[in-house]
Amino acid sequence: MMCQCVLGTRMRDLVRRALVALVMILVGSGMAGRLGAQAAMSQVALPASVHAEWGLEKAYRESTPTRERICLNGLWRWQPAMQINGAPPTEKWGFFKVPGFWPGNSEYMHEDSQTLFTHASWKNTNLASVTAAWYEREMTIPAAWSGRRISLYAEYVNSFATVFVDGTKAGEIRFPAGAVDLTKLCPPGGKHIVSMLVLALPLKSVVLSYKDTNSATQTRGSVERRGLCGDIYLVGEPAGATLADVSVVTSVRQGQIAVNAVLDGLAAETHYALHVEIHDGSRIVHEFTGPPFRARDLKEARVTVVEKWKPEKLWDINTPQNMLAARVSLVDGGVASKVLDVSAPIRFGFREFWIDGRDFYLNGTRIFISALPIDNASIGARTATYASARETMERMQSFGINFVYAHNYDCEPGSHVSYEEILKAADDVGMLVSFTQPHFSGYEWKDADADRNNGYARHAAFYVHVAQNHPSVVAYSMSHNATGYDEDMNPDLIDGAHDPRDTWAKNNVKLALRAEAIVHQLDPSRIVYHHA
């Protein structure tokens, strides 16, 4: 009987939401009268030229024979959260774009560039003081996803999100990214309401939330760029063995390519293999299959396949057009070689960047670095687009800059928005990048197992994932302004013969080297340096 009551409540909520949507259509067409006035109290009416497009027909998507992901970016319903417990609200909705950080907190390093459509009930709210907000939109699960695992994935969540489907709690996402399994709540072919309660929590509270969610959510602190600041995807993937992540590492000196895959859902005794196709446009230029393996052969759920191969055309700062794509398949290692999962095309450039003594080399040629910081991800949504980032870097190249470093000196919640389009632009214009890794100072290092469990390794793994297949990213910068010394620009003191650091900097060096070891283990292919 209790289950029937709960089901009845959910059904009434779905009917109510459907009626609200119908009424808003009538309001927009001027056919509503008194009913339209009631609907206007539920959500603000958008201008005639603005539409909240929730159908999936026009949405960006990536599809393979086994998986698909559909982008849910765009206008969502939005409102400040008056309380952070209970079900999603049913009225007083405005609209705000995803991705984008909440307005009202801009300063010299970041700007408000997206319109918030406010509801009359909270129009005069001081938005700079908002620390929690609700998001909501409709979504339709493709009927073709029958039998797949369905999830909602979000990047750059600043800082903690609780996900609801049709009013039922589905799970949580913590900074910087995560996925919530929706399979049981979202049968294919149906339309659903997804709601998210997003809290702007400082880094220490995000780390604490793994042990005590309630205590963490009661903490308040400063988060500069609040809200959903990265892409959101609806994902349908195989219910069994899957490719959870794939990276490509190339070596010019060794003439080889290595494909690293993180795998999920493997059966214990089944033999598997990775099959790799390398595409240059529409043409397959190389393909190979790795040796068979079983689940017990993996190290931390990862397998690596190495192939001796080097293309004729390398990616370089002068030949950035030489991009390739890898399509990786997880196959049954038996005679049938059944395809179990196929990745989306992975863009990469064949190149190698290394240091020898004091000299840098790119593909075997000594290269001199002329560097500037890049602020596009710190300023906001307008400057983090592909077109804006490309214009910034081409302008830098016009006066001799060939290397940029990410100007966020830490990777805490709100430090920046998504780097996805910025790094694509760097690949395409041939700009070398040093990508910021989390600053050690935001984490607790006293416990014996701190290196594995203080949160640093998980956050560093995300930033390695962001950078891993971009040939432009040749280095990681970290420990900004914490391990240097006075007169560190003095040519008489930068030869390593002296160490004029004070006690504070020397203690920081110990922690910085522990953080460096974590990053280097995650990605040994890139240079790690400590920025001043």
Secondary structure, 3 states (H helix, E strand, C coil): CHHHHHHHHHHHHHHHHHHHHHHHHHHHCCCCCHHHHHHHHHECCCCCCCCCCCCCCCCCEEECCCCEEEECCEEEEEEECCCCCCCCCCCCEEEEEECCCCCCCCECCECCCCCCECCHHHCCCCHHHCCEEEEEEEEECCHHHCCEEEEEEEECEECEEEEEECCEEEEEEECCEEEEECCCCCCCCCEEEEEEEEECCCHHHHHHCCCCHHHHHCCCCCCCCCEECCCEEEEEEECCCEEEEEEEEEECCCCEEEEEEEEECCCCCCCEEEEEEEEECCEEEEEEECCCECHHHCECCEEEEEEECCCCCCCCCCCCCCCEEEEEEEEECCCCCCEEEECCCEEECCCCEEEECCEEEECCEEECCCEEEECHHHHCCCCCCHHHHHHHHHHHHHCCCCEEEECCCCCCCCCCCCCHHHHHHHHHHCCEEEEECCCHHHCCCCCCCHHHHCCHHHHHHHHHHHHCCCCCEEEEEECCCCCCCCCCCCCCCCCCCCCCCCHHHHHHHHHHHHHHHHHHHHCCCCEEEECC
